[in-house]
Amino acid sequence: MEIFSIRHLTLSVMIALSSLPAWAQDTVDQEESSSTDTITVVGNDTQSPDISGGTGMGLSAEQTPQSISVVDSYTMQDWGMDSLNDVLNNVIGISLKRDDDVRTEYQSRGFDINNIQIDGTPYAWGSLGNSSGQALADMSIYERVEVVRGATGLTTGVGDPSASINLVRKHADSKTLKGNVEATLGSWDQHTIMADVQNALNDDGSLRGRLVTKYTEKNSYVDLYSSKRKVLYGVVEKDINSNTSLRVGGNYQSDDIDGASWGGLPGAYSDGTATDLARSKTTATNWSYWNTKNEGAFIELQHTFANGWKWKTDYSYSRYEKQDKLLYLTSLDKTADSISAYPEKDHSNTEQNSLSTQLSGQYDLLGRAHDFTLGLTYSREKYRSYEIYADSYSDTIDNFSTWNNNYAEPSWSSSDNLVEELKTEQKGIFASTRLNVTDAFKFILGGRLAYWQREGQSYEADATYGDNGVFMPYAGALYDLNDQTRFYASYATIYEPQNAQTSTGKFLDPVKGDTYEIGMKNRYFKDRLRLNVALFRTEENNLAQNDPTGATIPNSEDPAQVAADGVTSKGFEVQVSGHPLEGLDMNLGYTQFQAKDKDGEEVNTDFARKQLKMMSSYQFVHLLPQLTMGVSLRWQGKTYSNDVSQPAYSLVDMMAKYQVNDNVVVNLTINNLFDKKYYDYLDSDNEVHYGAPLSGTLSVGYLF
């Protein structure tokens, strides 16, 4: 698909929507005057939930002066979205790079996304030491995923300029027995069973509980790979009285992956010429594995005062562990058909305690009511990583083109070596207010004082660093031109400590900068169709980039980093979403940006500069109301790094849902319908990872 056609498609959509209001009213009037007997089919929630990620005030997406996307649990079920990768692949303005079988990098507007939250609390996921495991997070325990694009340092502790991803846990809100059981079969011997049940635990329903459990085992299109996943989640909620509620819960997830790869395949030979390997080829061996475990607990207390003000306090504990034995391959020689090999065995753990409290409500000033939020946050994260060195091993594999993954497992040292030990502590206080100047004009002001301290060592380098009293202001404005059109603008500062290290082991200073966004949010069809347009600009210093010399961090195979100053990213987004016709659900968006340093050099070119994403489904309400069918299109422009590149490509997915009766639903999903061969990862070391070929799942669910 050419860029020319993408631009014209976006322009055509915008022109068509400008003439929609009159036709929309006619359409809605026709729908309201007709009646059709249909079976109730579970669908998307058309109401926008309150979101605190941008301002902390629990505003809807329409009231927040930033670009926001929400993926609910119904959409995840319909399209078979089991992982965070599945969800974000379909969110407008988000790019993914799947480093290997555990790690995935996320990006928006030219920058990495490091701010991932659960119920609004920043979450570590073992993010230090390249052991990040958020890509494995199973979606069965979450009600929805909220993505706020742009900086959100006001509420999240540090100002990440790209986006904030918030996973909202499921609640126990049913006073009667309610739930579903689902069984799934899929490509590469996938077998999944899941149950989600909730009910009242006392006579009046003031005490409620919910339990989610899931088990999955599957192989892969990649040789040797197989995995087993276990998920358990439980939550109990108690209405202490009409104004006070208590919520307590816990979660557990383990993933055992055999035949796991570390990094990617060689996408180019050492002389720079391209390889063309099979999608099934892997760098793993028959002794490779990568096992992770994620467990946690949380407690939340909420109270509403007589004057309407609300107070909420949260505490959460989490622990992430990994153990692995892996083989890293790099620098493929074309003439000798040989590649360098490095085996590693290690284990690590991340432990995090977080506490937050927040007070919000309204106050009167100059005859009008205004909104206010005050919050305090604290988190402490401890990370330890150990390596078990190989006493002796072969550092070269010959005949790589015909290599069958046989590589003798080395003998390992008998002692664990502590290579990283880091403690990170964050404290902050934030406040924000929405001044309702008139019914049409609202102004948001906020600020955060942040305290950030890291202590410890990483590969014999001192990692101690801290900042106290860093002030991060936030400002936004919204103006309603009429009932259909709202204009907005927002500004935020960026302060983001980073774990990037130079070739000498020194940690880079925090990223600092500013981000701006202006936009327009339109509503048609009595709020059944929305058109959002956003222009954004971000300016940064100290942005980590791979060292152009190819140097690595001391005592590590990880690439060293250098700081890039004067980095500017600017671009725009257009999104159309909603339910314009009876039975039709649509979400279409186009994103484009450029990111350059002060010398005009492109940065982060391994992420797509241009993206089009479309997801649409239609329930045949008049012909066959039990049937819903959908199609998803993802297109992105060229990406490149060093000697490897991925030309522009598109992927098509499809789904079909048939509701047999009020209790039984059958779902079919097909991914990569046209079996496109493409890279979903490439980097400056010329490593690549192939995306999954044509695949599908078939599930049967019983609802009660």
N, C-alpha and C positions, 0 to 999 in steps of 0.2 A: 504494500500500500504506500503510495507516494505522499510526501508531506503536503503537496499541492491539494490533494483530495481531502486530507485531514483538515486543513485550514478552511476549505470551502464547506465541508460538512459542519464545522463549528459555526461559521458565519451563517449558513442556511438555517441552522437551529435557532440562532439568536433572532434572525429576521422573522422567522415563522412565529416565534413566541411573542414578538412585539404586537402581533395582530390577534393574539389569543383571547383577550378578556371577553369580547362580545360573543365569540363562538363558544367559549368556555361556559358562559352563562346559559346559552341555549342548550348545550350538552347536559349540564347539570340539571336544568329544568326538566329535560326529557327523561333523565334517569330517575329523578324524584317522582315523576308522574307515572312510572311504569313499575310493575311488580313481577318478580319471577321467583318461583319456588326453587330454592337451592339447598344443597347440603352445606352445612357450615364447614369451611375449609380454613385451617389455621394459616394465617398470612402475616405480613409485616405490620408492625405497629406504626400507624400513621402519625401518632402523637410524638412530638419531639421531647425527649426527657430532659430534665434539668441537668446541666453540666457545670461542674465547678473548676474544670481544668484551666480555664483561661483567667477568670477573675476571682474565683473562690466564693461567689455569691449564689451559686445554684441557678444560673440563668439558662434559659433555653438556647438552642443553637441560633435562633432568629434574633435573640437579644444580646448575643455575644459578638463583639466586633472583631471576629477572626473567622477563618474558614474551618468548618467542623464537619466530620462525617461520623455516623453512628451505624454499626452493624449489629442487629439484634439476633437473639437466639433462634428465631424462626427462620431468618435468612441463612444462618449457619447450618441449621438442620436441612433445609431444602436443598442447599448446594453441597452438602457433605463437607463442610469446613471443620476439620478435626483439630487443626493447629493454628497458631497465631500466623504462621506463614500463609495458610490458606485464606485467612481473613484479610490480611494486609495486601495480598496480591490483588485484591479487588477493591481496595480503597484508593480513591482518586488522589493523585499527588504523592503516592508512596512507592518507593522502589526497594527491591530486595536483592541481596547477593548471598547465595547459599554457599558458605565457605566449605562446608563438608557435611557430614551426617548429623552434626549436633549444632554447629554455630551458623547463625545467619546475621548479616548486617542489614539494618534498615536505614533509609535515607529519605529526606524530603527537602525540596528547594535547594539542593546542592550540598547538604550537610548531613552527617550521620545523626540518627536518632538514638540517644542514650537514655532518655527519660521514659521509662516504662513503669507504670503504676498499677497497683491493685486497690480498688476502692479509694482512689485518690492519694494513696501513700506510695512514694517512690520506693521501688523494689530493686534489690541488688542482682538477683538471678545468678550469682557467681560471675559478675561482669568483669572482675579483675582477672588478670592472668590468662586472658583468652579462653576462659572456660564458660562463656556465656551460654545459658541454656534456655532462654525465653522462647526460642523457636520450637521447643518441644512442649510448651505449655498446652495442655489439652483443653479444648473449648467447652467440654461438657459441663464444667462447673461454673461457667460464666453466663450471665444474663445478656450482656452486650459488651461491645468494644467501642470506646469513644476515642476519636483521633482529632486533636486540636492542632492545626498546623500553624507554625509561627512560634515565637518564644513564649514560654509560660513560667518564667522564673518567679513570678509573683507568688505562686502557690506551691511550686515543686522544689524549691530549695536552690536550684541552680538554673540559670537561663539557657536552655537548649534552644538554638535558633531554628531548628528544623521542625519539630513537632513533639507532641506529648501523646503517648498511648496509654489509655486507662482501661483496665479490665475490671468490669463490675461483676462481683460475685452474685450468684443466685440467692434469693431470700426465701425464707419460710413464711409465706403470706397467705396460705390457704387454711381455712378452718374446717375443711372436709377432706376426705381421702382423695388425692389427685396425683396423677403421675403418668409415666409412660415407660415402656420397655421396648428396646429396639435391638434387632439383630442385623448385621451387615456382612455381606460377602463382597470381595473386591479383587481386582487384578493382583497378580503375584501372591496368591494364596492368603489374602487378607481375610481375617475372621475377627469380628467385633461383636461384643454383647454389652449393652448399656442399660441401666435402670436409674430412673429419677422419680422419687416418691416423696410426697409431703402430706402432712395431716396435722390436725389439732392433737395436743397431748393432754388436754384436760377438757372438762365438760363445756366451759364457756368459750373455748377457743383462744383464750388469752395467752396460752403457751402452745407454741407450734414448733414442729421439727421438719427437717428436710434431709434426705440422704441421696447422694449420687454415687454410683459405682460403675466402673467401666473396665473392660479387659480387651486388649487388642494384640494379635500376633500377625506378622506379615513378613513377606520377603520383599524383593525389589527387582527392578530392571537392571540393577548393578550386581555383578557377580559377588558371591559370598555373603551379601548382606542379609540379615534377618533380625527382627526386633520383637520384643515383648513389652507391653505397657500395662501397668496397673494404676488405676485412679480411684481414690476414695475421698469423698467430701461430705461433711456433715455440718449442719447449722441448726441452732435452737434460738427462737426469739420469744421474748416474754414482754407482754404489755403490763408493766408494773401498775400503771393506772392510765387514765385517758390522756395524760400528758407526757408520760415517761415510758421508754422502751429500752430493753436490753437485748443485745444480740451477741451470741458466742458461737464460735465455730472452729473447724480445723480442716486441713487438707493434706493429702499424701499422693505423690505420684512417683513411680519408678519407671525408668526406661533402660532395658538391657539390650544393647546392640552388639551383635556379633558381626565380624567382617566390616568393622567401621573404618572409614578412611580418615586420614588427617591431611587437611588441605585438599588441593585439586589435582587433576591430571595435567601433564605438560601440554600446554596449548601451542607451544612453539619449541623448536629445537634450539640448542645453545647458539646456533648461527643466525637465529631470528626467523627462519622459515617455518611455516605453519605445519602443525601435525593435523591428522584427521583420524582420531581414534574412535573406536566403537563406544556407543553409549554404555555398554555393559562393562567396559574395562574399569578396573579399580586399582588403587595403590595399596589396598589392604592385603593382609595375609590370612591364613587359616587360624592364626592365633590372635589376631587383632580383635579388640573389643573396646567399647566406650560405654560405661554404665553410669547413669545419673540417678539421683534421688532428691526429691524436693518435698519438704514437709513444713507445715506451719500451723499457727493458731492465731486467733484474733478475738477481740472483745470490743463492743461498741455500745456506748450509752448515749441516749438522746433524751432531751427534755425540752418541752415547749412551755414557756412562762405565760402567765395570765395576760401579759401585754402583747403576746404574739411573737416575742423574741425566742430564738432557738439556740440551744447549746448542745454541742456534740463532742464527745471525746472518744478517741480510738487508740487502741494498743494492738500491735501485731508483732509476732515473732516468726522468723523464717530461717530455715537451714537448707542449704544446697550443697550436695556432695557429688563428686565425680571420681571414678577410678577408670584407668584405661591402660592398655598396651597397644601402641600404634607404631606405624612405620611411615616415615616421611621421605618422599622421593622428589628430587629436584635436579635441574640441569641435565636434560636429555641430549646426549651427543648423537648427531645424525649419522656420522660416518661409522662410529664404533657401535652404534645402537646400544649404548650403555647409559645408565643413569645413577646418580649418587643416591645413597641410602643412609638413613639415620633412624634407628629404632629408639623408642622412648617408652618408659613406664612411669606413671605418676599418679598421684591422687591429691585432691584438694577439697577444701570446704569453705563455705561462706556462711556466716551467722549474722543475722540482723535483728535488732530491736528498734521499733519505731513507736513514737507517741505523738499524738497531735490533739489539740483541743481548739474549738472554734465557736465563736458567738456571732450570731447574725440576726438582723431584724431591721425594722424601719424606724425612722425618726422624723419629726416635723420641723420644717424650716421654711420661713417666708410663705406659710400657708399651703405648702405642698409636702407630701410624704416622700422620703428618700430612703435608699437601701444602704446598709452598712455591714461590714464583716471584719472581725478581728480574729486572728489565729496565731497559735504558737505551735512549732513543730520541733521535734528532736529525733535523731536517729543515730545509731552506733552500729557500725559494720566491722566485723573481724574476718580477715581472709588469711588462710594458710595454704601453701602449696608445697608438695614434696615430690622429689624426683628420685627414682631408683635407677642408677646408671648401669649401662651395659658394660660388662667387664671386657668382652671381646665380641666383635661382629664384623661382617663384611660390609664395607662402605660403598660397594658398587654392585649393581645388578646388570649382567650382560644380556644381550638379545632381548631387550625390553619389548620389541614388537611381538615376540612370540612367548613372552614370559607368562607362566601359568600361575603366578602368585605364590610359588614355593620360595620361601625364604626362611632359612633356619632361625628359629627363635634364639636370641643370644642368652648367655648366662647373665643373670642380673646380680648386682651387688646385694649383700645381705642387709644393708642399712638404708634407711630413708634419709634423704638429704633435704633439709628445709631450705628452699630456694627463694620463697617469698613469704613475708609475714607483714601484713599491713592492717592498720586500724584507722578507720575513717569516722569522724564524728561531725555531725551537722546540727546546727541550731539556728532557728530563725523566728522572727516575728513579722507578720504581715497584716496590712489593713487595706481595705478598699471601700469605696463608696460610689454609688450610682446616684447622681444628682438628676432628678426628674425636673429639669428646668421648665419644660412645657410638656403637654401630652405628646408632642411630636419630637421633641429634642431631649436627649439624655446624654449625660457626660459621666464617664467613669474615670476615677483617679485612684491610684493605689501605689503601694511601695512595700518593699521587703528589706529588712536588715538581716543579712546572712552571716553566719559564722561557720567556717569550714576548716577542719584540721585533719591532716593525714600524718601518721607516724609509722615507721618501720623501714624495712629494707627489701629490695627486689634485685635478685641476682647480684648480690654484694654491693649494690648501689644504694645510697641513702635516699629514701623516698619521703622524708619528712618535709611537709610543706603546709602552710596555713594562711588564712586570711580572716580578719575579724572586722565586723562592722561594714561589710560591703553592702552599699545601698543600691537596690535595683528598682527604679521607678517604672510605673505602667500607666498609660493614659489611653482612653478610648472615647469615641463619640459616635452617637447614632442619631440619624435624622430621618423621620418618616415624611417623605414627599407627599404620599397619599396612602390609602389603605393597602395598596399593592406593592409599593416601592419604598425600600429603606436603604439609605446610604450610611456607610460607617467608615471610621478610620481608627487605627490603633498604633501605639508605639511601645516598645519594651527594650530594656537593655539586656545584654548577654554577659553572663559570667559563668564559665563552665570549666571547672578543674578537669584535667585529663590525665590518663595513665600512659600516655605515649612517652617513649624513651628514645634518646639519641644513641648514636653508635658508641658513646662513652658510658652509657647507662643513666645519664642525667634525665630527669623528668622535665617535660616541657611545662612552661608556665600556663596558667589557665587561658582559655580562649575568652577574649573580651570584644564587645562590639555593640551594635545597635540594629534593631529591626523595625521596619515600617510596613504597614499594610493599609490599603484603602479598598473599598469594595461596595457592592450593591447586592441587596437581597430582595428578590421579587417573589410575589405569591399570586397564583392564578387559580381558577376553578374552585373558588371558596377554600383556598389553602390546600388544594389537592395537587398542585404542581408548583414547583419552586425553581427559580433561576437565580443562581449566585455567580457573581463575577468578582474576582479579586486581583489586585496588582500588589506585588510585594517587592521589597528590597532589603537586603541584609548586608551589613558591613562588619568584617571580623579581622582580628589580628591573632597571631599565634596558632593558626589552624594547622594541625598535624598533617603532614604528607609523607609518603614513603621516601626515604633517603635515595636521591637519584644515583648514588654510587653503588646501590645494592647492598650496603652494609647491614649487618644484623646487630641486635642487642647483645651485649657481652654475655657469654655462656648460654646463648639461646639461638634457636633457628628462626625466631620472629624478626621481621624486617625492622630496622631502625627508622626513626622518624625525624623530620626537620620541620621547623615552624615556617609557615607562609604568612606574610603580613599583607595588609591592604586587600584582603579577599572580599570581593563584592559579588553577591548573587542577586539577580533581579529577574522577574518573570511575571506570569499571570496564570490564572486558573478560571475555567468556565465549567459550571456544573448545573445540570438539569435533572431534577428528581421528583418523584411523587407518583400519584395515581390519577392521571388525567381522564381516563375512561374506566368504566366499570370493568373490573377484572384485570386491568393492566397495571403493572408495577414497573417503573423504569428508573434507572440511574445512569446518567451519561456525563462524562467529564473529560476535559482536555487540560493538560498542564504543560507549560513550556517555560524554561528558564535558561540563563547562562551564568556561569560562575568562573571568575577570573581573579588572578592576583594583581598586585600593583604594577607588574610588568606586562600585563595583558595575556599572561599564560593561563590556559584552562586548568582548573583544579577539579579533582574528583571525577575524572572523565569515565570512570568505570561504572557510573550510574547514568541512567538515561536522562537526557535533556528534554525530551519530548515524549509525552504519554497520552494515549487515549484509552479510557476504560468505559465499558458499557455493560450493564447487567440489567436484563429485562425479563419479566415473566408475565404470562397471561393465563388467567383462569377462564375456561370456556363456559361462562355463566349461563348462556342461553342454549348452547348446543349440548354440552356435556360438563355440567358444573363440577363433577367429581375430578376432572382432569385439569392440571396446571402444567404448562410447559414454559421453559425459559432458555435463553441463550446469553452467553457472556463473551465479550470480545475484549482482548487486551492487546494493544499495539504500543510499541515503544521504538524510539529512534536508535541510532547507532551508539554503541559504547565501545571504549577502547582503553588499553593501558599497555605501555611498552610495545611488545611485538604482537600482541593478540588483540583481536577486535571481534565484535558481534554486530553484523549489519542489522538494520531495522527489520523487525519481524512482528507477526501477529499470531495470537493463539485464540482458539475458539473452544468454549466449553458449553455443554448443554445439560439440562435437567428436565425430568418429568416426574410429577407427583400425582398419584391416583388415590383418592380417598374411597376405599371400598365401602365403608359405612362410618358411622360416627366414632368408631373405636379403632379401625384398622386403616393404616396409611402405608402405601408402597412408594418408595423413592428410587429413581434411577438417575445417576450422574455420569456424565462422560466428559473426561478432561483431555485437552489437546486433541480435539476431534480429527484434525487433519495430520496428526503425527509429525508435527514440526520438530526438526532437530535444531537445537539452539543451546547457547551457553546461558545458564542463569547465575554464573559467577566467572569473573576474570580479574586478575590483579597484575601488579607491576612485576611480579616474579614469573609472569607468563603461565600461571596456573589457571586452569579452567574447570568448570563443573557443568555437566550436561543436565538440562531440564528433563523432567519425566516425559516419556513418550505417551502415546495413546493409552488411556486406562479408564476404568470405570468401577462403580460400586452399585450394589443393589441392596436396599435395606427394607425391612418390614417393621413397622412400629405399631404397638398396641397402646392406645391412650385410654385412660380411665379417670 
